[in-house]
């Protein structure tokens, strides 16, 4: 890109646990994109996620400068949403309250908390006054009241899931069949490092498993629903610290614990060469996902227009076809592999500044 080229751009910032993805869009066309990798050594010097802010922000600025992206060419900046308080689906202005909640990790620590913070800091450096947003954070909460009830008054079911990607592919499917998303009943299955299965009823996710450290199918790194009594025994056994138990649930659970790997493609290759243990575990993952789809279909009272698979694991036909054998009697299955969060964020930003949707205040 020529350094003096003057265009109006959308900047998208998506921080992950070991990377920061950034991209610049002209409308929905990618002008430039890159992924900044962060080593364990680099990040270990910071006590909390929010402490990483100056480090990651400077890396983003350095990459923009090296690419010849003039800050004066930016019209809007959008970051991946983090663990703020529960919100309805939509695009949100990054205001002072949101920044405080992202800093403290209102519902927990996650690298996505940095998305809105980096966006706001870079916007402050732009001379022309740039709008700053997040969209469909993981804490989107549209649960119907009965879905919140747990079996004891000290507990409540929470909505934490892959809202950005689930909403994006649901709308993509609706557009392809020329029907409004708000008129469809869908079961959307995000198959990634975490697995979430949502019941989308007329534009709202009225039930979904808590995919971070709660319930549902196990995944490459998360344990999903565990036997409660056995979990209590582990917690009070004196053999594990709180951090170790938390890691069992999220980070070192799922395929990582059961097969010593979170690489689904490598595990499939092992299964195909006759490793019976690996094949059994992968079949169990498919089985649990299918059970969750069945549960969400019941939430929709069997009135399901389509079942949609998305996320990185959805590239694997070995997985998706096995799940489909259990659930295709419910509704047609459609596969949208990958999780193009960057494009989804850019589209949300463009809808907000064009007036197609109205950004919300947090």
C-alpha positions as a printed NumPy array, in Angstrom:
array([[  0.   ,   0.   ,   0.   ],
       [  1.267,   3.473,  -0.828],
       [  1.968,   5.434,   2.319],
       [  0.254,   8.569,   1.006],
       [ -2.855,   6.795,  -0.258],
       [ -5.942,   8.398,   1.313],
       [ -8.945,   6.151,   1.774],
       [-11.653,   5.736,   4.385],
       [-11.125,   2.557,   6.346],
       [-12.635,   0.315,   9.013],
       [-10.037,  -0.977,  11.481],
       [-10.833,  -4.316,  13.143],
       [ -8.973,  -5.521,  16.242],
       [ -9.382,  -9.072,  17.571],
       [ -7.124, -10.018,  20.509],
       [ -6.746, -13.706,  21.349],
       [ -4.857, -15.499,  24.075],
       [ -1.604, -15.753,  22.071],
       [ -2.234, -13.398,  19.134],
       [ -3.742, -10.108,  18.076],
       [ -5.456, -10.1  ,  14.687],
       [ -5.854,  -6.75 ,  12.954],
       [ -7.342,  -5.889,   9.59 ],
       [ -8.311,  -2.845,   7.58 ],
       [-11.399,  -2.947,   5.387],
       [-12.646,  -0.697,   2.617],
       [-16.327,  -1.523,   2.963],
       [-16.207,  -5.356,   3.114],
       [-13.032,  -5.679,   1.063],
       [ -9.871,  -6.507,   2.997],
       [ -7.249,  -3.862,   2.266],
       [ -4.656,  -5.256,   4.663],
       [ -4.513,  -7.754,   7.496],
       [ -1.985,  -9.39 ,   9.753],
       [ -1.714, -11.526,  12.873],
       [  0.699, -10.549,  15.632],
       [  1.906, -13.619,  17.539],
       [  2.698, -13.317,  21.251],
       [  5.073, -15.731,  22.955],
       [  4.468, -17.153,  26.407],
       [  7.611, -15.331,  27.565],
       [  6.29 , -11.982,  26.346],
       [  2.926, -12.349,  28.062],
       [  4.138, -13.994,  31.291],
       [  5.583, -10.705,  32.519],
       [  2.061,  -9.279,  32.891],
       [ -0.005, -10.11 ,  35.979],
       [ -3.389,  -9.596,  34.322],
       [ -4.97 ,  -9.267,  30.894],
       [ -5.471,  -5.513,  31.303],
       [ -1.76 ,  -5.107,  32.086],
       [ -1.061,  -6.253,  28.513],
       [ -2.875,  -3.219,  27.073],
       [  0.105,  -0.856,  26.457],
       [  2.184,  -3.716,  24.999],
       [ -0.477,  -4.923,  22.568],
       [ -1.645,  -1.405,  21.654],
       [  1.886,  -0.386,  20.653],
       [  2.312,  -3.51 ,  18.541],
       [ -0.903,  -2.665,  16.676],
       [  0.241,   0.917,  16.101],
       [  3.634,  -0.29 ,  14.881],
       [  2.   ,  -2.655,  12.393],
       [ -0.324,   0.065,  11.089],
       [  2.619,   2.419,  10.604],
       [  4.688,  -0.245,   8.847],
       [  1.768,  -0.937,   6.491],
       [  1.362,   2.745,   5.685],
       [ -2.087,   3.019,   7.267],
       [ -2.606,   6.672,   8.174],
       [ -4.728,   7.083,  11.317],
       [ -6.464,  10.019,   9.628],
       [ -7.897,   7.558,   7.064],
       [ -9.808,   5.59 ,   9.706],
       [-13.539,   6.216,   9.88 ],
       [-14.461,   3.609,  12.47 ],
       [-12.646,   1.181,  14.765],
       [-14.285,  -1.968,  16.103],
       [-12.868,  -4.448,  18.605],
       [-13.899,  -7.913,  19.62 ],
       [-16.197,  -7.724,  22.634],
       [-15.082,  -9.035,  26.008],
       [-16.505, -10.28 ,  29.296],
       [-18.575,  -7.224,  30.18 ],
       [-21.984,  -7.41 ,  31.878],
       [-24.691,  -9.379,  30.044],
       [-26.063,  -7.462,  27.04 ],
       [-28.511,  -7.968,  24.201],
       [-27.146,  -8.696,  20.745],
       [-25.974,  -5.655,  18.822],
       [-23.269,  -3.068,  18.232],
       [-22.201,  -1.025,  21.255],
       [-20.369,   2.266,  21.641],
       [-17.198,   1.885,  23.691],
       [-17.914,   4.322,  26.525],
       [-16.249,   4.969,  29.885],
       [-18.355,   2.413,  31.774],
       [-17.521,  -0.279,  29.243],
       [-13.819,   0.551,  29.444],
       [-13.924,   0.212,  33.246],
       [-15.667,  -3.157,  32.975],
       [-13.214,  -4.365,  30.328],
       [-10.288,  -3.295,  32.521],
       [-11.514,  -5.173,  35.586],
       [-12.922,  -8.139,  33.664],
       [-16.538,  -7.775,  34.819],
       [-17.313, -11.459,  34.178],
       [-13.759, -12.763,  33.984],
       [-10.349, -12.363,  32.405],
       [-10.034, -13.018,  28.672],
       [ -7.876, -11.491,  25.956],
       [-11.013, -10.319,  24.136],
       [-11.4  ,  -7.732,  26.914],
       [ -8.567,  -5.829,  25.217],
       [-10.447,  -5.397,  21.914],
       [-12.541,  -2.413,  22.931],
       [ -9.721,  -0.942,  25.015],
       [ -7.172,  -0.962,  22.18 ],
       [ -9.829,   0.402,  19.811],
       [-10.624,   3.303,  22.158],
       [ -6.96 ,   4.146,  22.73 ],
       [ -6.192,   4.236,  19.   ],
       [ -9.334,   6.28 ,  18.314],
       [ -8.063,   8.864,  20.816],
       [ -4.946,   9.295,  18.646],
       [ -6.959,   9.923,  15.461],
       [ -7.279,  13.617,  14.59 ],
       [-10.736,  13.379,  13.019],
       [-12.879,  11.863,  15.792],
       [-13.408,   8.165,  15.103],
       [-16.391,   6.095,  16.23 ],
       [-15.454,   3.097,  18.368],
       [-17.553,  -0.045,  18.789],
       [-17.686,  -3.642,  19.883],
       [-20.271,  -6.1  ,  18.519],
       [-21.979,  -9.232,  19.804],
       [-19.582,  -9.979,  22.673],
       [-19.442, -13.473,  24.184],
       [-21.782, -12.317,  26.966],
       [-24.761, -11.652,  24.677],
       [-27.707, -12.705,  26.81 ],
       [-31.13 , -13.334,  25.263],
       [-32.029, -16.351,  27.415],
       [-35.694, -16.933,  28.08 ],
       [-36.48 , -16.793,  31.826],
       [-36.885, -20.545,  32.359],
       [-33.473, -21.168,  30.749],
       [-31.784, -19.254,  33.573],
       [-33.038, -21.501,  36.351],
       [-30.534, -23.862,  37.937],
       [-31.318, -26.476,  40.569],
       [-30.412, -24.306,  43.554],
       [-31.117, -20.636,  44.361],
       [-27.411, -19.88 ,  44.786],
       [-26.833, -20.733,  41.118],
       [-28.057, -19.319,  37.811],
       [-27.383, -20.452,  34.252],
       [-25.372, -17.909,  32.284],
       [-25.13 , -17.024,  28.61 ],
       [-21.484, -17.086,  27.508],
       [-20.981, -18.373,  23.97 ],
       [-19.646, -17.613,  20.493],
       [-22.264, -14.952,  19.883],
       [-20.423, -13.036,  17.152],
       [-19.937, -16.045,  14.886],
       [-23.267, -17.688,  15.678],
       [-25.175, -14.516,  14.822],
       [-23.089, -13.888,  11.694],
       [-23.63 , -17.341,  10.162],
       [-27.315, -17.342,  11.135],
       [-27.796, -14.07 ,   9.257],
       [-25.7  , -15.379,   6.352],
       [-27.954, -18.419,   6.043],
       [-31.07 , -16.242,   6.28 ],
       [-29.741, -13.979,   3.515],
       [-28.981, -16.981,   1.288],
       [-32.544, -18.3  ,   1.536],
       [-33.978, -14.773,   1.253],
       [-35.755, -14.821,   4.603],
       [-35.315, -12.511,   7.601],
       [-33.252, -13.993,  10.441],
       [-36.02 , -12.769,  12.737],
       [-38.473, -15.201,  11.112],
       [-36.361, -18.349,  11.473],
       [-35.842, -21.028,  14.105],
       [-32.252, -22.301,  13.945],
       [-29.896, -24.467,  15.951],
       [-26.399, -23.06 ,  15.459],
       [-23.378, -25.141,  16.471],
       [-19.99 , -23.465,  16.89 ],
       [-17.28 , -26.129,  16.753],
       [-13.99 , -24.619,  17.88 ],
       [-11.651, -24.499,  20.867],
       [-14.917, -24.255,  22.759],
       [-18.232, -25.664,  21.544],
       [-21.518, -23.794,  21.865],
       [-24.947, -24.892,  20.647],
       [-27.595, -22.174,  20.525],
       [-31.35 , -22.211,  20.005],
       [-32.111, -19.174,  17.804],
       [-35.816, -18.413,  17.944],
       [-36.981, -15.597,  15.689],
       [-33.716, -13.661,  16.   ],
       [-32.898, -14.345,  19.647],
       [-30.696, -17.004,  21.25 ],
       [-33.21 , -18.146,  23.852],
       [-31.011, -20.958,  25.193],
       [-27.359, -21.968,  24.807],
       [-24.818, -23.933,  26.789],
       [-22.311, -21.862,  28.781],
       [-19.345, -22.661,  26.586],
       [-16.485, -21.061,  28.541],
       [-16.316, -22.952,  31.817],
       [-19.845, -24.204,  32.277],
       [-21.683, -26.975,  30.491],
       [-22.391, -28.722,  27.229],
       [-20.162, -30.928,  25.052],
       [-16.471, -31.231,  25.776],
       [-14.2  , -29.59 ,  23.204],
       [-10.499, -29.533,  22.296],
       [ -9.617, -27.664,  25.514],
       [-12.761, -27.531,  27.684],
       [-14.4  , -30.262,  29.719],
       [-18.022, -29.205,  29.257],
       [-20.504, -30.757,  31.672],
       [-18.76 , -32.808,  34.369],
       [-20.336, -35.147,  36.965],
       [-21.037, -32.724,  39.8  ],
       [-20.438, -35.11 ,  42.683],
       [-17.075, -36.198,  41.302],
       [-16.104, -32.564,  40.71 ],
       [-16.945, -31.737,  44.341],
       [-14.802, -34.67 ,  45.475],
       [-11.854, -33.378,  43.437],
       [-12.273, -29.862,  44.809],
       [-12.162, -31.062,  48.416],
       [ -9.617, -33.848,  47.973],
       [ -6.674, -31.645,  48.851],
       [ -4.812, -32.897,  45.764],
       [ -5.666, -29.958,  43.464],
       [ -5.462, -26.211,  43.796],
       [ -8.252, -23.949,  42.57 ],
       [ -6.106, -23.011,  39.549],
       [ -5.577, -26.652,  38.695],
       [ -9.303, -27.393,  38.867],
       [-10.057, -24.345,  36.728],
       [ -7.506, -25.576,  34.185],
       [ -9.194, -29.002,  34.122],
       [-12.429, -27.262,  33.195],
       [-11.058, -24.727,  30.704],
       [ -7.656, -24.961,  29.085],
       [ -6.466, -28.462,  29.901],
       [ -9.745, -30.35 ,  29.651],
       [-11.55 , -32.012,  26.762],
       [ -9.405, -33.566,  24.041],
       [ -6.289, -32.115,  25.656],
       [ -6.886, -34.236,  28.768],
       [ -8.4  , -37.263,  27.053],
       [ -5.992, -37.545,  24.103],
       [ -3.03 , -35.343,  25.062],
       [ -3.7  , -33.092,  22.066],
       [ -6.069, -30.32 ,  21.031],
       [ -5.266, -30.802,  17.327],
       [ -8.441, -32.306,  15.916],
       [ -6.997, -33.038,  12.479],
       [ -4.064, -34.971,  13.924],
       [ -6.399, -36.906,  16.2  ],
       [ -8.645, -37.796,  13.266],
       [ -5.588, -39.065,  11.404],
       [ -4.737, -41.258,  14.404],
       [ -8.284, -42.597,  14.513],
       [ -8.19 , -43.388,  10.807],
       [ -5.   , -45.396,  11.228],
       [ -6.622, -47.667,  13.815],
       [ -6.132, -45.925,  17.174],
       [ -9.29 , -47.179,  18.882],
       [ -9.006, -44.976,  21.982],
       [ -8.763, -41.787,  19.889],
       [-11.641, -42.875,  17.679],
       [-13.819, -43.568,  20.734],
       [-13.095, -40.12 ,  22.215],
       [-13.827, -38.325,  18.942],
       [-17.043, -40.311,  18.556],
       [-17.962, -39.273,  22.114],
       [-17.429, -35.618,  21.187],
       [-19.751, -36.007,  18.188],
       [-22.276, -37.835,  20.372],
       [-22.297, -35.07 ,  22.988],
       [-22.695, -32.351,  20.359],
       [-25.61 , -34.268,  18.853],
       [-27.268, -34.586,  22.279],
       [-26.978, -30.815,  22.756],
       [-28.502, -30.201,  19.32 ],
       [-31.382, -32.447,  20.325],
       [-31.854, -30.469,  23.533],
       [-31.927, -27.137,  21.682],
       [-34.35 , -28.583,  19.14 ],
       [-36.648, -29.432,  22.047],
       [-36.336, -25.815,  23.238],
       [-37.675, -24.821,  19.81 ],
       [-40.458, -27.427,  20.199],
       [-39.188, -29.292,  17.152],
       [-39.89 , -26.36 ,  14.852],
       [-36.366, -26.092,  13.434],
       [-35.765, -24.568,   9.993],
       [-32.101, -25.583,   9.848],
       [-29.13 , -26.824,  11.85 ],
       [-25.966, -24.862,  11.119],
       [-22.379, -25.972,  11.806],
       [-19.626, -23.366,  11.998],
       [-16.199, -22.864,  13.59 ],
       [-12.784, -24.287,  12.778],
       [-13.659, -27.94 ,  13.431],
       [-16.5  , -27.656,  10.908],
       [-13.853, -27.939,   8.183],
       [-13.652, -31.621,   9.125],
       [-16.243, -33.733,   7.319],
       [-15.17 , -36.653,   9.545],
       [-16.711, -34.744,  12.48 ],
       [-19.662, -32.991,  10.84 ],
       [-20.906, -36.078,   9.005],
       [-20.864, -38.141,  12.21 ],
       [-22.874, -35.499,  14.058],
       [-25.269, -35.213,  11.117],
       [-26.139, -38.917,  11.271],
       [-27.703, -38.269,  14.685],
       [-29.607, -35.051,  13.919],
       [-30.551, -34.863,  10.248],
       [-34.03 , -36.199,  11.082],
       [-34.641, -32.916,  12.911],
       [-33.885, -30.431,  10.11 ],
       [-31.56 , -29.887,   7.119],
       [-27.901, -29.423,   8.082],
       [-25.787, -26.624,   6.59 ],
       [-22.06 , -26.172,   7.132],
       [-20.255, -22.806,   7.22 ],
       [-16.735, -23.77 ,   8.281],
       [-14.381, -21.331,   9.976],
       [-15.024, -18.355,  12.157],
       [-14.493, -15.173,  10.18 ],
       [-14.812, -12.89 ,  13.178],
       [-12.894, -10.13 ,  11.416],
       [-15.374,  -9.885,   8.537],
       [-18.287, -10.158,  10.978],
       [-16.919,  -7.273,  13.038],
       [-16.314,  -5.154,   9.924],
       [-19.855,  -5.764,   8.704],
       [-21.308,  -4.79 ,  12.086],
       [-19.279,  -1.573,  12.073],
       [-20.44 ,  -0.687,   8.561],
       [-24.084,  -1.363,   9.444],
       [-23.694,   0.963,  12.446],
       [-22.172,   3.905,  10.578],
       [-24.496,   3.517,   7.564],
       [-27.606,   3.713,   9.749],
       [-28.735,   0.198,   8.877],
       [-28.664,  -0.543,  12.617],
       [-28.553,   1.799,  15.602],
       [-25.544,   1.392,  17.919],
       [-26.465,   0.881,  21.54 ],
       [-25.174,   2.567,  24.681],
       [-23.624,   0.325,  27.298]])
